Structures are given as C-alpha cells and as structure tokens.
Amino acid sequence: MGSESVKERQRAASPAPGGAGTAVVVPGVTGGWKFSELLAPPEVRARWEKVRTYFFLRESTYDMTNRCNIRCDGCYYYEGDKQFARENDDPEAWRDLMRREKARGITYVVLAGAEPSLVPERLSVCFSEAPLGCIATNGVRRIDPAVGYKIHISVWGNDDTSLRVRKAKGLLGRQIENYAGDPRAVFVYTFTRENIGECAGVLDTLAADDCRVTFNVFSSPVGYTGPLRHDAASLARTRAVMGEMMDRHPGHVLFSPYNAVAHTDARGLHDLYRCAYPRRNPSTALGLGRSFRQYRADLTWDRNAACCVPDTDCDDCRHYAAGSAVVTSRLYRHATDPQTFRAWLDYVDTYLAVWVMGYEKGETLCREMIVPPEPLPERKP
C-alpha cells in the first residue's frame, strides 16, 4: 500500500480521453493492494499496456452547425443559448481554430451539432488539421469516406419509434444503407424509458448487416419531464437488456458489464464519480478542468457551460460520451482490488474501441457487474 495521501492520488490521476484527457500510473493505492500486484496477471498487464498507449488523448468538442434535418424529442442541442449562436461558415476560420487547438494540446476532437453532416466542407477541413476524432450524426446523410473520423450514428429505437420521437421515416434502414460495412461507424442505441423492449429487434437487424453497436442512456435536458426520462424501474430493465445483448451479439456489441453498471445506476455520473468537465469542476489545475472546451457554432465557448453534452440535467446525466471521460479519469478510485481494476480496464478498453479508429476491443476481463467504488466527498472550489 502506497504512502501518498488521497489528495496526492487525486492529483496523479488526471482525466482520460474523449470523452478524452489523460490518466497516469498510480504508484500505490488504498485497499491493501500494490499497483504492481494488480498488474501481475499477464492478461491484466497486457490490457494495461494496450490502453495506456492512448493516455495522450485530450478532447474538446465543437458544434459544427446549428441546423438539423430532423427534430427529436428531448434533444439537448435545442436547449440553452448555444442553439442561437450565429454560425461561422468560413472554412478557414475552422482551420485556424483547429490549429490553435493543437497548439494548446488538444489531440482529439468531437464534432457534433445539431447535425454535422450538413456541413461537409467543415468536416474535411477539421480532419485535415486534426485527424483523431469522432463525428456524432443522425445518419440520414453519409459522410465522405475521406473524412476518417469515427462516426457515431444515433439510434433511438425501431422505425415506429423514430417516426414518433424523431419525425424521421424509415430511419434505421437509411442509416444502415449509409454505414453498413463502414469501419468508421458505431451505431449508438440510446435507451429511453419507452424503447427498452425494442432493443433486441433493432440489434438483430444491425448485427445481420455486420454493424457494430454501443449503448447510451437517455439523459434529460435541463427542465425536460417528458416520457423518455428514466426512472428506477426503467434503469434496472435497461441494465438487464444490456447484459442480454452483450451475450446475444458478442461480436457486434462494444460494451462491458461495468459500462452497464456505470450508466444505469440510480445515481448519475456526477454523483457516482464526480464529473471532471468544467461545468461541474471548478479546478483549472489539470485534466479536463484545464483543457476541455465546448465550442459553439460561432467558435466561442463558455467555461461555465462547458461539458460533454451541454444543457443536460447534471443529476440525470448517464451519457456514454460523458462517461468515457468521467469514469476513465478515476483510475485511482478503481485500483483498489483485482476485480474493480479489471472492470475499469474493460471500461477503458470499450471506450477506446468506440472512439478511436483502428482500436479493437479485447476480451472482457471482469464479467461480474461490480458495485462502483464509493465517491470521495466533493471538493470545494
């Protein structure tokens, strides 16, 4: 057991990527286990060496446009002030932004929107300057294969549900037509309170077309009280279905048992892990609190509103993108015993497979749905 204090361990573990930020070796941890002992099994050591290669990733996010070609119930984009930003349509301004971002240490970009596929020239410019990243899209339009980012295609249920909730007809078939066989593509099935029972049918369809899938949990925008918002019963059902789908489609589902635990707990990500994004993290000393920015379509940003999914109700946030930074940044909290550390490695491995081109998910190291480590008291500003 190491001699450093909890505060020192907190300083040692800065937020990991992409989400994205960084994490570092913790030389000693609580719980009676030395870090070297946790790494002793060959399969654990191999996984650690595999994932730590990517600890250089540091993320920021960018609203490419304030326009969209569909309108979804519960869309976070059309909440708050960002939807009113005047869109900068000068490709050279975006090129300059990407160059300035690289200069301040950003190594991973998340291009979102509203709908980024509507501005293909801007996507090409960003990729030419910052080639590591991801695009979040509804999948209605195919993004040029020359733009070599990961592409996350949002799926909110079957076609009947998509028509009702997203006002889009035949959406799943259009998404598959655009992205089946595309190595960039990950289909993101977002569980709402209403679509849990549809997941198996949708995943059967996606797997039949050899599409890779990961899971998201609907996180309510500020003030949203509609029917998509989860309750305790729907979160429990979601967790069960996630487990069933991992067993049913192991070659197509990019997820782990600990991902299911982290995103379906009655507590949101902030209460479980303490959110590292600036909106909830007053510290500018290191990690996401120092490096992360969320740029609006006019290329401005506001630290007080900056998080992975702006205008989400923080208490209800279980978003997969937020978790990819919030959970992975908590190495020091998970390096307490072999099973908890294995579960954390599974989470990081899953995150990288979802977000990084060319990274392949490994075998699950911890098949139990372990209880998340208890959070430390929230630090005061």
N, C-alpha and C positions, 0 to 999 in steps of 0.2 A: 504494500500500500504506500503510495507516494506521500511526501510530507507537505506538498503545496496546499494552500488553502482553497476553499471553494471559489473565492474571488479570483485567485490566480488561474484556476482551471477555466473559469468563465472567460478570462482574457485569452487563454490559449486556444479556445475553440471559436473561431470567427465564422460567420455564416458561409455555408457551402452553396454551390451554384444553383442556378436557374429557374424554378426558381433560379439560382446561381450565386455564389460568393466563394468563400474558402473555408476549409477546415484543416486542422493540423494535428499531428500526433500529440496525444495527452500522455505525458511520461508516467503518470501514476494516477490512480483513481480510487474512489471510495468503494466499499463493498467487499474488501478483502482480497481482491484480485489485482495483480500487477498487469499492466498492459501487455507485457511480453507473454504472460500466461494466457491471456485471451487470444493472442495471435499464434499460439503453439500448434493447434491443429493445422495440418497442411492446407486443407480446403479453406480455412478461415484466412490464413496468411495469403493464399493466392488471391482471394477475393479482395482483401485489403489492398494488396499491391495493384490489383486491377483498377479499383475505384479511385485510389489516391492519385493516380495519374491525372485525374481531371479536377483536382482541387484548385487549379489555377483559374477556373471559370468564375467570372464576376459579371453579373447581369444588370441590365436596365431594360425597361420596356418603353414602347413607342406606339402611340396611336397614329396610324398612317393616314387615316381619313375619318371624318365624322359622318360619312354616308354609309348606308347599308341597303342591301337588296331584299332583305326580309325584315320582319319586326317580331321579336319574340317576347312573350310574356315573361316578366322577371329579368329582362336584360339589364345588366349593371351599367352598360355604356350610357344608356339614356336616362341616367340619374346623375345629379350633381352638375357642376359647372363645365366639366370637360366637353360635354356634347355641344356647347356653344362656342368652342374655340374656333377662330377663323382659320380655315385650312390653308397650310402653306403648300402650294403646288409647284414650287421651284425645285426641280431635282438637284440642282447644285447646292441649295440650302440644306437638303438632306445629306448630300455627300459631305459637306462641311461639318454637319453635326456628327456624322459617323467618325470622321477623322478626329474631331475633338474628343469624342467618347473614347476612342482608342488611346488617345494621348493621356487621358486621366485614368486608364487602367481597365476599362470595360472590355471584356473578352467574349461576351455572349449577349446577343440581342434578341428580344422577344417582340415581334411585330404583330400588333393587334389592330383594334379599330374602335369603332364599328367594323367594317369589312375590308381588309387589306387587299383582297383580290381585285378590287375595283381600281386600284392604282398600281398597275404592273410596273410602270417605269420606276416608281419609287422603290419598289421591292428590288428591282435589278440594281439600282444604284446602291442601296444598302448592302446587298450581297457582295457587290464588287469591292466594297470597303471593309466590311465586317463579316467574314464568311462563316462564322459559327453562330447559329441561332435557330429560331423557330418562328413559324407563322401560325397564328390562330385564325381559322377560317370556318365559314359555314359550309364550304364545299360545293356551293352552287356553280362557281366558275373554277376551271382548272388553272392552277398557277404554272407558269412556264417552267418546264423541267430544268432549264438552265439556272434557275434560282434554287441552289442546292441546300436550302434550309430544311429542317424537319418541318412537317406540316401537320397540324392538329386539326382534325375535322370534327366539329361538334355534332353529336347525335343525342337527341332528347327523347327518343322513343321510336315507335313504329310510325308508318306513314300517316295513320289516322291521327295520332297524337301530334305529329309535326304539322299537319294541316291545321289542327285546332290551336296549338300553342305557338307555332312559328309562322303560320299563314303561308306555308310552303307545301305545294302539292308534289307527291312522288319524290320526296327529298332523298330518302335513303338510296333509291335506285340511281338518282343523279350523282350522288356522292360516290357511290361505288363505281359508276361508269367513269368518273373523272380520276379516281385514285386507286382502283384495284391494281395490284402489281407494282405500284409506285413505292420504291424503297424509302421515300421521304415520309410516307403517310402513316399516321397513327389516328385511328378513329377513337374519339373520346366520348364514351357513353356516360351522360350525366344523369344520375339517379335523382329524380324528384319524388315527392310523396305519391305521385299518381302513376308513375311508369315502371315501378319495380317489377311487376308481373310481365312486362313486355320484353325484359332484357334477354331472356333465353331465346326467344324467337329472333330478335334482332341480331344477337351474336351468332346464332346458327347461320343466318344469311351472310353475315360478314365473313365468318370462317369458311363458308363454302366458296367464297371468292378470294380466299387466302389473304384477307385483310387483318392487320394487327390492331388490337383494341386495348385501351386502358380505361380506367374508370375515374369519374369525377362525381362529387356530391353537390347538388344544388345548394348554393349559399345565397341567402336572400340579400338583395339590395337594401340599402337603408330605407326603412319605412314600409317594406313590402310585407303584406299579410295574406297574400293570395294562396291558392291551393297547392302550389308547388313546394311551399316551405315544409321542411321536415318536422316531425315530432319524434318522441322517443320510440314509438312503435315502428314507424317507417325506417328509422335508422337501424333498428335491430333487424328488420326484414332485409334492408339493403346489405348489411354485413353478411347475412346468411346467403343471399343470392350471389354476392361477390365470391364467397367461398365455393359455391356450387359451380360458378362459371370458370373459376381457375381450374377446377378438377375436370370440367367438361371440355374445355378448349385450352389445354396447357400449352400448345404450340402457337396460339394466337393471342392469348391474353397476357399483357405486360402488367403484372401486378404481383403482390405478395401478401401473405396473411397480415404482416404488420402494416402494410398500406391500408388494408381494410380496417384494422383496429384504429389507426390514427385518424381516419376520415369519417368514421361512423360512431365515435364516442359521443356520449350525451354532451360533453364539453366540446367547444370549438377549439381550433388550433391554438388560438392565443391563450386560452385558459389551460390547455394541456402543456404547451411548450414555450410560451412567451414569444410573441411574434417579433421577428427581427427587422421587419420593414419599418421605414422611418415614421409612418403614420402612428404606430404604436410603440416605437422605440426612440426615446429621446436622445440616446447616445450617438454622437458623431465620431466616436473614438476609433471604431474599427468595424469591419464587416459591412452588412447591408446598411446599417445606420449611417455609415460614412460614404459608401459608394453608390447605393441604389438611387436611381431617378426614374420617375414615370413621366415621360414627355407627352404632352397633348399634341393635337394635330397642328397647332400653331408653333410648335417647337419650344414652348415654355413648360415649366414644371413648378410644382408647389410642394415643398417638403412636408408640409402639414397634411397633405392629402396623398402623399406618395406611398403606394403599396402595390402589390402584385395585381390585385383586382380592385381598383378604386371604387368607392361608393358601395362596397359590400358592407353589410352589418357585421362588424368585427366579432361580435359574440356568436354569430351564426356561421362564421367562416370555416368551411371544411374543404376549400377549393384545392384541387390537385396541384395547380401551379403554385399556390402559396405554400403548400406543404413541402414541395420539392426544395424550398429553401428553409422553411421554418423547422422541419423535422431533421433534415440532414445537417443543419448547423449545430444540433445538440449532441454531438459526439460525446462530450464529457458526461452527459446525463445517461447515456446508453452503455458506456464502457464500464459497467458495474459487475457483470456476470456473463458467462458464456452465451446463454440463450438471448439475453437482451442485446448483447453486442451483435450476435448473428442476425437478429431481427433488424437491427439498424443497418447492417451491411446489405441485407435484402432490400431495404427501402432505398438506399442509395443506388444499388445496382438497378433497381426498377426505374428510378428517376432518370438515370443516365441512358437506359435503353429507350425511354420515352422521348428524351430531349436531345440526344446527341447522335448525329449521323455516324453510322459505322459501328456504334457500340451495340453489342449483343448481350441480352440478359442471360445470366447464368442460372444454374440450378438453385432452387430455394434452400437456404441453409437452416431456417427455423420455420417449421410447418405449424407450430402452435400459434394461436392468437394470444400473445402475451399481454399482460397488463402494462400500459405505458408507465414509465417512471414518474413519480410524483413531481410536479413542478416546484422549483425553488420560489421563495417569495419574490414578488415583482419588485424590481429595483426602482427607487425613486429617482427623479431627474436630478 
